[in-house]
Amino acid sequence: MAAACTEPPQLQRLLERDPYLTPFRTDFQRRYSLFYNHLKNIEECEGGLDKFTKSYKSFGVNQLPEGGIYCREWAPGAEAVFLAGDFNGWNPFSHPYKKLEYGKWELFIPPGEDGCPAVPHGSKLKVVIRAQSGALLYRISPWARYVVREEDKVNYDWVHWNPPQSYIHKHPSPKRLKSLRIYESHVGIASPEGKVASYKNFTYNVLPRIKDLGYNCVQLMAIMEHAYYASFGYQVTSFFAASSRYGTPDDLKEMIDVAHSMGITVLLDVVHSHASKNSEDGLNQFDGTDSCFFHSGYRGNHQLWDSRLFDYANWEVLRFLLSNLRMWIEDYRFDGFRFDGVTSMLYHHHGIGTGFSGDYNEYFGLHVDEDALCYLMLANHMINTLHPECITIAEDVSGMPALCRPVAEGGGGFDYRLAMAIPDKWIQIIKELKDEDWNMGNIVHTLTNRRYEEKYIAYAESHDQALVGDKTLAFRLMDAEMYTNMSVLMPLTPVIDRGIQLHKMIRLITHALGGESYLNFMGNEFGHPEWLDFPRIGNNESYHYARRQFNLTEDDLLRYKFLNAFDRDMNRLEERFGWLASPQAYVSEKHEGNKVIAFERAKLVFIFNFHPYQSYVDYRVGIETPGKYKILLDSDAGEYGGHQRLDHNTEYFSEEFPHNYRPHSIMVYIPSRVALVLQNMDIPK
């Protein structure tokens, strides 16, 4: 009972910050006890978390320094296990594994007489499982580091990856960033050409673009191997294998190394919320049973995603998933993770048919999957302990309290969570309301409604809004005219004008007001004109929409260059002043009639006039600090496709005239549909 009531050592700090959590003290105690007991058992039974999470070096097929091959698998439902491949002429029985305790199996293959490894680099392998039914099952090891698919085949093949000289990283990982400006990316579509682009292409053509745009972090999707390209990487088949469709593991290592040389942090979009149902080249039914890595029966299947669900209470599943994270950090030098599908993990209902209202009872009780939450706590504890420079992000739509607070407080341990309500709000506004009906208070509320001292990643849109069947913000704003009226040789139509101006304003106010980090999906910064659709039967296997037309920004005759330039300068301005790392903004105005929002953050003044046609001369804006102000960023500037209605040499002098609960104010000319950033020139730089 004492163990069951272990209290997080810093829980009181959490409860003082949010007293409404006090009735759920026992829930925090129970969750922390589960975490604490797992950690204690790992110390006692496995020699510590460090050793336990290095299991990727002993499970699967690994070459020993003296040339021998050591193989280990966990297959509790198997009657017998063998290794077959090119090395033994595909004899299914010549190399049997020895059965160990707890469903483990091991095999040692000594080096040849010449001292060379018995399993050469590049040779194909399969684990052969004799199921309880007597059937022989040919499986890819769950720990396989490289799998490939030949063009004439449906399934992937496991290829032993052990090159004589693997890529050696030359550049150190960047220090943990205070302001994260994330460029969400997909290697395969990162080219204007209709094909699967490569790691090499991303290294030499895309990374320089990201650096120039002012992003300091790349979040890579669809890296963990997935048999179905159109799954966007969210139906993982081989968790330890970097996708071979873009190149080799060394190509990915080089890509990350080059990013580090540019000072760019690299995050992996990790999918531990579920797994592909594939059995021939996935984890499903690895040992011939319905369970193994997953829950059996109904609980082991996600009814909407048609995928398998991990059994997070299982010791070997914890070993597998924690070691998976460790491998991506230490082998490839990823600087952290964005955990996908966290909401699905946290609740037994997986968020299906559930609208989270914010009632705290929704986050506690029997509907919470505390085994999954415990795994996330262990994962964040491991990363924070062994690699404290790494960053973790939770994709959670539910808003579970304390998810981004330290484990010692009873929290989930994440550094950031995605502000998922923000893109939904922008879509709703653009889709349902006339410009005159935009509600300034509602916009500000959505952008500032976040839990105190939990960091949020703000974004106007991510990959979710770029997928086929949906529309990006640019397409919602400009629609078909993007194909006909984006040339500077054409007259500026009202639709294109509105779209370009609002696109900039939406991004800047989201960037400056919405969180402690900012994210953009590749191509959306310049208003990519098409949705994203991968090759599939429904589109005749076309790559036409599975690409990013970066070339559009380089054509001086097209207006995409204006949006691209604004995004770049917006990021560079944040780099100078660090508003993302500053305390939350003070909003001095959200005027419904005038459609004006004004706020201060990082000693800058941000002013937005969302009115579709009304400009204001000598508009009074309240400020905290007196002085002489000048324009730093103006969405109406010519280089951003604006109408150049403001003189950037104008100086705005403060008055000792209190306004909107600020002790001073300035008088500013703000044209319609314009965003301004002003700096106090009297404050020492």
GULOPA-562287 format. One line per 10 residues: number of its first residue (from 0); their letters; for each residue y, z, x of C-alpha. Coordinates in Angstrom, 2 decimals. Layout:
N
NUM	A	Y,Z,X | ...
This chain:
685
0	MAAACTEPPQ	0.00,0.00,0.00 | 2.35,0.70,2.92 | 1.86,-2.83,4.21 | 2.43,-4.20,0.74 | 5.86,-2.53,0.64 | 7.20,-3.58,4.03 | 10.93,-4.07,3.60 | 12.85,-6.77,5.46 | 14.78,-4.88,8.17 | 18.14,-6.37,7.11
10	LQRLLERDPY	17.54,-6.61,3.36 | 20.39,-4.22,2.57 | 22.84,-6.67,4.12 | 21.66,-9.35,1.70 | 21.87,-7.04,-1.31 | 25.37,-5.90,-0.37 | 26.48,-9.51,-0.14 | 24.96,-10.31,-3.53 | 24.33,-7.16,-5.65 | 22.84,-9.29,-8.42
20	LTPFRTDFQR	19.73,-9.60,-6.22 | 19.15,-5.82,-6.24 | 16.75,-5.86,-9.26 | 14.49,-8.17,-7.23 | 14.19,-5.88,-4.22 | 10.43,-5.54,-4.67 | 10.07,-9.34,-4.69 | 11.81,-9.55,-1.33 | 9.60,-6.73,-0.04 | 6.44,-8.47,-1.22
30	RYSLFYNHLK	7.45,-11.81,0.28 | 8.39,-10.27,3.59 | 5.15,-8.27,3.66 | 3.15,-11.47,3.26 | 5.08,-13.01,6.15 | 4.79,-9.85,8.28 | 1.04,-9.52,7.73 | 0.44,-13.18,8.60 | 2.46,-12.75,11.78 | 0.58,-9.56,12.68
40	NIEECEGGLD	-2.81,-11.23,12.07 | -1.80,-14.21,14.21 | -0.91,-11.80,17.02 | -4.19,-9.93,16.72 | -6.59,-12.82,16.07 | -5.02,-15.80,17.86 | -3.20,-14.26,20.80 | 0.24,-14.72,19.32 | 2.37,-17.29,17.53 | 3.03,-19.25,20.71
50	KFTKSYKSFG	-0.66,-19.87,21.34 | -1.51,-20.40,17.66 | 1.11,-23.13,17.22 | 0.03,-24.96,20.37 | -3.25,-25.89,18.68 | -2.31,-29.59,18.82 | -3.30,-29.36,22.50 | -6.85,-28.23,21.68 | -7.64,-29.77,18.26 | -8.35,-33.46,17.84
60	VNQLPEGGIY	-9.29,-35.34,21.01 | -7.58,-34.17,24.19 | -8.12,-35.13,27.80 | -8.51,-32.26,30.26 | -6.89,-32.37,33.72 | -10.23,-32.98,35.46 | -10.93,-36.03,33.28 | -13.20,-34.52,30.66 | -12.55,-34.93,26.95 | -12.43,-31.87,24.69
70	CREWAPGAEA	-12.72,-32.42,20.93 | -12.26,-29.91,18.16 | -12.07,-30.24,14.39 | -11.94,-28.02,11.35 | -14.33,-29.34,8.72 | -15.71,-26.37,6.74 | -17.51,-28.53,4.19 | -19.37,-30.70,6.72 | -23.10,-30.47,7.41 | -22.68,-32.14,10.80
80	VFLAGDFNGW	-19.87,-33.78,12.81 | -20.07,-36.59,15.39 | -17.65,-38.70,17.42 | -18.08,-42.47,17.46 | -16.02,-45.28,18.90 | -15.68,-48.05,21.41 | -16.73,-45.63,24.15 | -20.29,-45.23,22.80 | -20.80,-48.57,21.08 | -20.08,-46.93,17.71
90	NPFSHPYKKL	-23.32,-44.98,17.81 | -22.73,-42.46,15.00 | -25.11,-39.80,16.36 | -24.93,-39.90,20.18 | -22.08,-37.39,20.43 | -22.63,-34.49,18.02 | -20.18,-31.63,17.74 | -21.34,-28.04,18.11 | -20.77,-25.84,15.07 | -18.55,-22.80,15.60
100	EYGKWELFIP	-17.39,-19.99,13.34 | -15.00,-20.48,10.43 | -15.76,-24.15,9.84 | -14.79,-25.32,13.34 | -16.66,-27.84,15.44 | -16.30,-28.72,19.13 | -17.50,-31.34,21.58 | -17.05,-31.75,25.33 | -17.54,-35.16,26.94 | -17.61,-34.99,30.75
110	PGEDGCPAVP	-15.89,-37.69,32.82 | -17.90,-40.66,34.04 | -19.51,-40.85,37.46 | -16.36,-42.55,38.74 | -14.26,-39.62,37.50 | -12.63,-41.71,34.79 | -12.34,-40.34,31.23 | -15.29,-41.19,29.01 | -12.85,-42.21,26.26 | -10.35,-44.69,27.75
120	HGSKLKVVIR	-6.75,-44.99,26.62 | -6.43,-47.50,23.77 | -10.01,-47.27,22.55 | -10.78,-46.84,18.86 | -12.41,-43.68,17.51 | -13.71,-42.13,14.32 | -14.91,-38.66,13.40 | -18.22,-39.08,11.59 | -18.82,-36.42,8.94 | -22.19,-35.81,7.36
130	AQSGALLYRI	-21.18,-34.51,3.95 | -23.12,-32.00,1.91 | -24.40,-34.92,-0.15 | -25.90,-36.45,3.00 | -23.43,-39.33,3.06 | -21.87,-40.37,6.37 | -18.07,-40.48,6.21 | -16.00,-42.21,8.89 | -12.69,-40.37,9.21 | -9.54,-40.37,11.29
140	SPWARYVVRE	-8.96,-37.00,12.92 | -6.19,-35.04,11.16 | -4.79,-34.46,14.66 | -4.78,-38.16,15.67 | -1.70,-39.03,17.73 | -1.70,-42.80,17.22 | -3.03,-44.98,14.41 | -2.53,-48.72,13.95 | -3.34,-51.29,11.32 | -4.34,-54.81,12.20
150	EDKVNYDWVH	-2.78,-57.50,10.01 | -6.05,-58.54,8.40 | -7.08,-54.98,7.51 | -6.19,-52.59,4.70 | -6.81,-49.30,6.47 | -5.46,-47.85,9.68 | -7.54,-47.41,12.83 | -7.38,-44.37,15.08 | -6.52,-45.37,18.64 | -6.89,-42.85,21.46
160	WNPPQSYIHK	-3.42,-42.49,23.01 | -3.55,-41.29,26.60 | -1.57,-43.68,28.81 | -1.74,-43.24,32.60 | 2.00,-42.52,32.58 | 3.71,-41.43,29.40 | 7.46,-41.67,28.90 | 9.38,-38.98,30.81 | 12.51,-37.65,29.16 | 15.56,-37.92,31.40
170	HPSPKRLKSL	18.27,-36.25,29.33 | 18.53,-32.70,28.00 | 18.72,-32.02,24.29 | 22.26,-31.39,23.02 | 23.35,-27.84,22.40 | 23.34,-26.70,18.78 | 26.28,-28.33,17.00 | 28.91,-26.38,15.08 | 29.77,-29.39,12.90 | 26.86,-31.60,11.84
180	RIYESHVGIA	27.76,-35.16,10.85 | 24.39,-36.65,9.93 | 23.49,-40.34,9.82 | 20.35,-40.51,7.66 | 18.31,-43.41,9.01 | 15.16,-45.45,8.55 | 14.04,-47.30,11.68 | 12.16,-50.04,9.82 | 15.13,-51.27,7.78 | 17.73,-50.86,10.55
190	SPEGKVASYK	18.26,-54.57,11.06 | 19.91,-57.42,9.12 | 16.70,-59.42,9.52 | 14.00,-59.38,6.85 | 11.28,-57.65,8.85 | 10.10,-54.25,10.03 | 12.58,-53.34,12.74 | 11.49,-51.48,15.87 | 12.25,-48.29,17.76 | 13.68,-50.54,20.50
200	NFTYNVLPRI	16.05,-52.20,18.03 | 17.26,-48.81,16.85 | 17.71,-47.61,20.43 | 19.83,-50.49,21.65 | 21.51,-51.81,18.49 | 21.87,-48.90,16.06 | 22.44,-45.80,18.20 | 25.66,-47.24,19.75 | 26.92,-47.99,16.23 | 26.17,-44.43,15.11
210	KDLGYNCVQL	27.99,-43.04,18.13 | 31.00,-45.27,17.48 | 31.13,-44.18,13.83 | 31.55,-40.57,14.93 | 28.21,-39.21,13.72 | 26.67,-36.64,16.05 | 23.27,-36.32,14.41 | 20.58,-38.77,13.33 | 18.05,-37.78,10.67 | 15.02,-40.05,10.91
220	MAIMEHAYYA	12.94,-40.83,7.84 | 9.44,-42.32,7.65 | 8.39,-41.44,11.21 | 5.20,-39.52,10.37 | 2.61,-42.23,9.81 | 2.23,-43.47,6.25 | -0.11,-46.24,5.20 | 2.11,-47.46,2.36 | 5.44,-48.71,3.76 | 7.11,-48.65,0.34
230	SFGYQVTSFF	6.54,-44.88,0.04 | 9.64,-44.46,2.25 | 7.49,-42.26,4.48 | 6.83,-39.67,1.78 | 3.08,-40.30,1.47 | 1.99,-39.20,4.93 | -1.49,-40.14,6.11 | -1.40,-39.01,9.78 | 0.87,-36.02,10.40 | 0.71,-36.04,14.20
240	AASSRYGTPD	1.14,-39.80,14.63 | 4.50,-41.53,15.02 | 4.45,-44.64,12.87 | 3.06,-47.54,14.87 | 4.70,-50.18,12.67 | 7.92,-49.66,14.69 | 6.32,-49.47,18.15 | 4.51,-47.03,20.42 | 4.95,-43.25,20.81 | 6.71,-43.94,24.11
250	DLKEMIDVAH	9.19,-46.21,22.33 | 10.09,-43.34,20.01 | 10.41,-40.92,22.92 | 12.76,-43.34,24.67 | 14.81,-43.71,21.47 | 15.26,-39.93,21.19 | 16.05,-39.67,24.89 | 18.77,-42.33,24.65 | 20.21,-40.56,21.60 | 20.35,-37.35,23.64
260	SMGITVLLDV	22.15,-39.21,26.44 | 24.86,-40.00,23.88 | 25.08,-36.38,22.76 | 23.37,-37.18,19.46 | 21.09,-34.56,17.88 | 17.90,-36.02,16.36 | 16.23,-34.50,13.30 | 12.88,-35.44,11.79 | 12.39,-35.75,8.04 | 9.19,-33.72,7.82
270	VHSHASKNSE	6.91,-33.91,4.78 | 4.83,-30.74,4.48 | 5.19,-30.54,0.71 | 2.26,-32.87,-0.01 | 0.03,-35.56,1.53 | -1.28,-39.00,0.65 | -4.47,-39.21,-1.41 | -5.92,-41.72,1.05 | -9.27,-40.61,2.41 | -10.22,-43.56,4.66
280	DGLNQFDGTD	-7.06,-43.12,6.76 | -5.60,-39.86,5.45 | -6.39,-36.15,5.16 | -7.91,-36.28,1.68 | -11.59,-35.28,1.51 | -11.75,-35.15,5.29 | -14.90,-33.02,5.28 | -16.33,-34.61,2.14 | -15.06,-31.89,-0.20 | -12.19,-31.85,-2.65
290	SCFFHSGYRG	-10.50,-29.01,-0.80 | -10.41,-28.52,3.00 | -6.64,-28.77,3.68 | -5.77,-28.74,-0.02 | -6.27,-26.71,-3.15 | -9.25,-27.96,-5.12 | -9.04,-29.23,-8.66 | -5.86,-29.39,-10.70 | -3.82,-27.18,-8.39 | -4.44,-29.52,-5.48
300	NHQLWDSRLF	-2.86,-32.57,-7.10 | 0.78,-33.37,-7.79 | 0.85,-35.05,-11.17 | 4.07,-37.01,-10.59 | 3.66,-37.95,-6.93 | -0.08,-38.72,-7.19 | -0.67,-36.83,-3.95 | -2.53,-33.81,-2.59 | -1.05,-30.31,-2.29 | -1.67,-28.06,0.70
310	DYANWEVLRF	-3.30,-24.65,0.43 | -0.64,-22.65,2.27 | -2.71,-19.45,2.09 | -5.40,-21.03,4.28 | -5.40,-19.92,7.91 | -6.29,-23.35,9.29 | -3.69,-25.09,7.13 | -1.07,-22.78,8.64 | -2.37,-23.65,12.10 | -2.21,-27.35,11.29
320	LLSNLRMWIE	1.30,-27.39,9.82 | 2.92,-25.02,12.31 | 1.36,-26.88,15.22 | 2.59,-30.12,13.71 | 6.19,-28.89,13.89 | 5.67,-27.66,17.44 | 4.28,-31.00,18.57 | 7.26,-32.99,17.24 | 9.65,-30.65,19.04 | 7.84,-30.43,22.36
330	DYRFDGFRFD	6.24,-33.85,22.72 | 8.99,-35.99,21.24 | 11.98,-33.65,21.71 | 13.15,-33.66,18.10 | 15.97,-31.17,17.63 | 14.91,-29.90,14.23 | 13.74,-30.86,10.78 | 14.83,-31.71,7.29 | 12.01,-30.31,5.13 | 11.35,-32.64,2.22
340	GVTSMLYHHH	10.29,-31.50,-1.24 | 10.97,-27.80,-0.74 | 11.46,-27.27,-4.48 | 7.96,-28.59,-5.10 | 6.62,-26.13,-2.53 | 8.47,-23.08,-3.83 | 7.19,-23.12,-7.41 | 3.79,-23.54,-9.01 | 5.43,-25.85,-11.56 | 6.84,-27.92,-8.64
350	GIGTGFSGDY	10.12,-28.26,-10.49 | 8.52,-30.61,-13.00 | 10.21,-30.40,-16.39 | 12.30,-27.48,-15.19 | 16.07,-27.36,-15.39 | 17.37,-24.65,-13.08 | 20.26,-22.90,-14.80 | 21.01,-20.39,-12.05 | 19.44,-17.45,-13.88 | 18.00,-15.29,-11.07
360	NEYFGLHVDE	14.78,-14.75,-13.02 | 13.95,-18.40,-12.30 | 13.61,-17.60,-8.59 | 11.33,-14.59,-8.82 | 8.02,-13.88,-10.52 | 4.59,-15.40,-10.86 | 5.89,-18.98,-11.06 | 7.01,-18.76,-7.40 | 4.39,-19.95,-4.89 | 4.84,-17.14,-2.40
370	DALCYLMLAN	2.17,-18.56,-0.08 | 4.29,-21.69,0.35 | 7.44,-19.61,0.78 | 5.64,-17.53,3.40 | 4.71,-20.72,5.28 | 8.37,-21.79,5.31 | 9.38,-18.34,6.57 | 6.76,-18.58,9.33 | 7.90,-22.09,10.24 | 11.54,-21.08,10.52
380	HMINTLHPEC	10.64,-17.90,12.40 | 8.54,-19.88,14.87 | 11.26,-22.47,15.44 | 13.99,-19.87,15.76 | 11.91,-17.81,18.20 | 10.49,-20.55,20.42 | 13.23,-23.18,20.09 | 16.41,-21.43,18.94 | 18.55,-24.56,19.49 | 16.62,-26.39,16.74
390	ITIAEDVSGM	18.01,-26.86,13.24 | 16.19,-26.68,9.90 | 17.37,-28.07,6.57 | 15.87,-27.45,3.12 | 15.83,-30.08,0.40 | 15.86,-27.70,-2.54 | 17.33,-28.64,-5.90 | 16.63,-25.25,-7.47 | 19.18,-23.24,-5.49 | 16.83,-20.38,-4.60
400	PALCRPVAEG	18.95,-17.45,-3.35 | 18.63,-16.48,0.33 | 16.70,-19.64,1.26 | 19.26,-20.15,4.02 | 19.50,-16.55,5.13 | 17.54,-15.06,8.06 | 13.93,-14.01,7.52 | 14.94,-10.50,8.60 | 17.08,-10.31,5.43 | 14.15,-11.45,3.32
410	GGGFDYRLAM	15.42,-15.02,3.29 | 13.69,-18.33,3.94 | 15.22,-18.73,7.39 | 16.71,-22.23,6.94 | 20.01,-23.11,8.62 | 21.22,-25.50,5.92 | 20.41,-26.69,2.43 | 21.33,-30.01,0.85 | 24.13,-29.83,-1.73 | 22.14,-31.94,-4.17
420	AIPDKWIQII	24.47,-31.42,-7.14 | 27.31,-33.34,-5.47 | 25.87,-36.90,-5.55 | 24.67,-36.29,-9.11 | 28.20,-35.30,-10.10 | 29.77,-38.43,-8.59 | 27.26,-40.65,-10.37 | 27.91,-38.90,-13.67 | 31.69,-39.23,-13.31 | 31.65,-42.91,-12.36
430	KELKDEDWNM	29.00,-43.78,-14.94 | 30.33,-41.85,-17.94 | 34.09,-41.35,-17.59 | 37.18,-43.50,-17.54 | 39.43,-42.88,-14.56 | 41.97,-41.16,-16.80 | 39.31,-38.68,-17.93 | 38.17,-37.48,-14.51 | 38.25,-33.70,-14.50 | 39.80,-32.35,-11.29
440	GNIVHTLTNR	38.62,-28.79,-11.93 | 35.06,-29.96,-12.47 | 35.11,-31.98,-9.24 | 36.44,-29.02,-7.25 | 33.93,-26.65,-8.86 | 31.00,-28.90,-7.93 | 32.22,-29.31,-4.35 | 32.86,-25.59,-3.79 | 30.08,-24.02,-5.89 | 27.78,-22.78,-3.14
450	RYEEKYIAYA	26.23,-19.49,-2.20 | 28.36,-17.31,0.06 | 27.31,-17.49,3.71 | 24.58,-20.07,3.10 | 25.42,-23.37,4.77 | 25.35,-26.56,2.71 | 25.15,-30.21,3.70 | 27.52,-32.20,1.53 | 26.95,-35.86,0.76 | 28.30,-38.36,-1.72
460	ESHDQALVGD	25.00,-40.26,-1.67 | 21.79,-40.37,0.36 | 18.78,-42.67,0.43 | 17.88,-41.51,-3.10 | 20.86,-43.36,-4.56 | 20.13,-46.51,-2.54 | 16.64,-47.11,-3.94 | 15.72,-49.95,-6.25 | 16.42,-49.07,-9.86 | 19.43,-46.98,-8.88
470	KTLAFRLMDA	22.85,-47.97,-7.55 | 24.89,-46.91,-4.56 | 28.42,-45.66,-5.23 | 29.84,-48.94,-3.92 | 27.70,-50.93,-6.32 | 28.54,-48.65,-9.23 | 32.23,-49.11,-8.47 | 32.26,-52.85,-7.74 | 28.96,-54.22,-9.02 | 28.59,-58.03,-9.01
480	EMYTNMSVLM	32.06,-58.60,-7.56 | 30.71,-57.38,-4.23 | 29.00,-60.76,-3.94 | 32.05,-62.85,-4.80 | 35.29,-61.00,-4.06 | 34.86,-59.11,-0.79 | 36.47,-61.87,1.28 | 40.02,-61.23,2.50 | 40.69,-64.90,1.72 | 40.19,-64.11,-1.97
490	PLTPVIDRGI	42.83,-62.32,-4.06 | 42.23,-58.57,-4.27 | 40.84,-58.06,-7.76 | 41.38,-54.83,-9.72 | 37.65,-54.04,-9.54 | 37.41,-54.43,-5.76 | 40.70,-52.61,-5.21 | 39.58,-49.67,-7.34 | 36.16,-49.60,-5.68 | 37.48,-49.63,-2.12
500	QLHKMIRLIT	40.10,-46.94,-2.75 | 37.78,-44.58,-4.66 | 34.93,-45.11,-2.17 | 37.14,-43.73,0.61 | 38.52,-40.88,-1.48 | 35.12,-39.74,-2.71 | 33.76,-39.63,0.83 | 36.71,-37.78,2.31 | 36.90,-35.08,-0.37 | 33.11,-34.59,-0.16
510	HALGGESYLN	33.31,-34.40,3.65 | 36.22,-31.96,3.72 | 35.49,-29.73,0.72 | 31.78,-29.94,-0.05 | 30.00,-28.00,2.67 | 29.45,-26.98,6.28 | 27.87,-30.30,7.25 | 28.07,-33.91,6.06 | 25.44,-36.60,5.53 | 25.56,-40.34,4.97
520	FMGNEFGHPE	22.71,-42.81,4.50 | 22.81,-45.77,6.87 | 24.90,-48.65,5.58 | 26.50,-46.71,2.76 | 29.47,-45.91,4.99 | 30.67,-49.49,4.59 | 29.48,-49.96,1.00 | 26.25,-51.85,1.66 | 26.09,-54.42,-1.15 | 22.44,-54.16,-2.12
530	WLDFPRIGNN	19.93,-51.54,-3.09 | 16.86,-50.78,-1.02 | 13.46,-52.11,-2.00 | 10.44,-52.32,0.27 | 7.91,-55.15,0.26 | 5.47,-54.68,-2.61 | 3.53,-56.71,-5.16 | 6.38,-56.42,-7.68 | 8.79,-58.32,-5.42 | 6.27,-60.71,-3.84
540	ESYHYARRQF	6.18,-58.62,-0.64 | 9.79,-59.53,0.12 | 11.80,-57.92,2.93 | 15.09,-59.19,1.51 | 16.19,-55.73,0.36 | 14.38,-53.77,3.09 | 17.17,-54.25,5.63 | 20.70,-53.15,6.45 | 23.34,-55.86,6.84 | 25.37,-54.27,9.62
550	NLTEDDLLRY	26.71,-57.73,10.43 | 28.96,-57.52,7.36 | 31.20,-55.02,9.15 | 31.68,-57.38,12.07 | 33.01,-60.23,9.93 | 36.82,-60.03,9.97 | 36.96,-62.07,6.78 | 35.10,-59.44,4.76 | 36.49,-56.19,3.35 | 33.45,-54.13,4.41
560	KFLNAFDRDM	35.22,-53.60,7.75 | 37.87,-51.49,5.97 | 35.36,-48.97,4.64 | 33.57,-48.89,7.99 | 36.82,-48.15,9.84 | 37.77,-45.37,7.42 | 34.37,-43.70,7.77 | 34.67,-43.84,11.55 | 38.16,-42.33,11.63 | 37.23,-39.67,9.07
570	NRLEERFGWL	34.38,-38.51,11.32 | 36.51,-38.64,14.44 | 39.15,-36.53,12.76 | 36.53,-33.91,11.90 | 35.43,-33.99,15.52 | 39.00,-33.09,16.55 | 39.65,-30.35,14.01 | 36.17,-29.10,13.05 | 36.72,-28.48,9.35 | 32.97,-28.38,8.71
580	ASPQAYVSEK	32.68,-25.34,10.98 | 35.77,-23.72,9.44 | 35.81,-21.27,6.53 | 35.67,-22.75,3.05 | 38.88,-24.47,1.96 | 41.65,-22.83,-0.02 | 42.28,-25.06,-3.04 | 45.90,-24.72,-4.10 | 45.95,-27.41,-6.78 | 43.64,-29.17,-9.22
590	HEGNKVIAFE	46.09,-30.66,-11.72 | 44.40,-32.33,-14.68 | 47.38,-34.29,-15.93 | 48.54,-35.53,-12.54 | 44.95,-36.00,-11.26 | 45.92,-34.32,-8.00 | 43.77,-32.06,-5.80 | 45.25,-30.29,-2.78 | 43.62,-27.85,-0.36 | 43.87,-26.48,3.17
600	RAKLVFIFNF	41.04,-26.27,5.67 | 40.99,-26.05,9.47 | 44.82,-25.82,9.46 | 45.03,-29.27,7.83 | 46.40,-30.13,4.41 | 44.32,-32.49,2.25 | 45.95,-34.20,-0.75 | 44.14,-36.47,-3.23 | 45.81,-38.42,-6.03 | 43.00,-39.73,-8.24
610	HPYQSYVDYR	45.39,-41.09,-10.86 | 44.61,-44.80,-11.45 | 48.26,-45.92,-11.61 | 50.69,-42.98,-11.35 | 52.38,-42.39,-7.98 | 54.50,-39.30,-7.28 | 57.73,-39.10,-5.30 | 58.58,-35.69,-3.85 | 55.40,-34.02,-5.10 | 55.43,-30.35,-4.22
620	VGIETPGKYK	52.32,-29.05,-2.42 | 51.85,-25.39,-1.60 | 50.97,-24.48,2.01 | 50.21,-21.33,3.97 | 51.87,-22.11,7.30 | 55.48,-23.29,7.65 | 56.40,-26.14,9.97 | 56.84,-29.87,10.34 | 53.97,-31.93,8.92 | 52.93,-35.51,9.66
630	ILLDSDAGEY	50.23,-37.83,8.31 | 46.99,-37.86,10.31 | 44.82,-39.92,7.97 | 45.96,-42.14,5.11 | 43.43,-43.97,2.95 | 46.24,-46.36,1.93 | 46.69,-47.66,5.49 | 46.25,-51.38,6.05 | 43.35,-50.98,8.46 | 41.42,-49.31,5.63
640	GGHQRLDHNT	42.14,-51.95,3.01 | 44.99,-49.97,1.50 | 48.43,-51.04,0.27 | 50.46,-49.51,3.12 | 52.83,-47.62,0.85 | 53.45,-44.75,3.27 | 55.54,-44.57,6.43 | 53.52,-42.66,9.00 | 56.67,-41.77,10.93 | 57.86,-39.63,8.04
650	EYFSEEFPHN	58.14,-35.93,8.80 | 57.60,-33.40,6.02 | 59.44,-30.12,6.57 | 58.23,-26.99,4.84 | 60.46,-24.93,2.56 | 60.37,-21.23,1.87 | 59.55,-22.10,-1.70 | 56.34,-20.47,-2.97 | 54.13,-22.83,-4.94 | 50.63,-22.44,-6.38
660	YRPHSIMVYI	50.24,-18.97,-4.84 | 51.13,-20.26,-1.34 | 54.18,-18.82,0.42 | 55.61,-22.19,1.45 | 55.56,-25.79,0.25 | 56.34,-29.36,1.25 | 57.51,-32.36,-0.75 | 55.28,-35.41,-0.31 | 55.16,-38.97,-1.62 | 51.60,-39.59,-2.84
670	PSRVALVLQN	50.82,-43.05,-4.21 | 48.11,-43.59,-6.81 | 44.47,-43.54,-5.63 | 45.35,-42.22,-2.20 | 43.95,-39.49,0.03 | 46.10,-37.93,2.74 | 45.43,-35.54,5.59 | 48.50,-33.82,7.06 | 48.82,-31.80,10.26 | 51.35,-29.09,11.05
680	MDIPK	52.92,-30.40,14.25 | 54.38,-26.97,15.08 | 50.94,-25.41,15.54 | 49.89,-25.59,19.22 | 46.98,-27.95,19.73
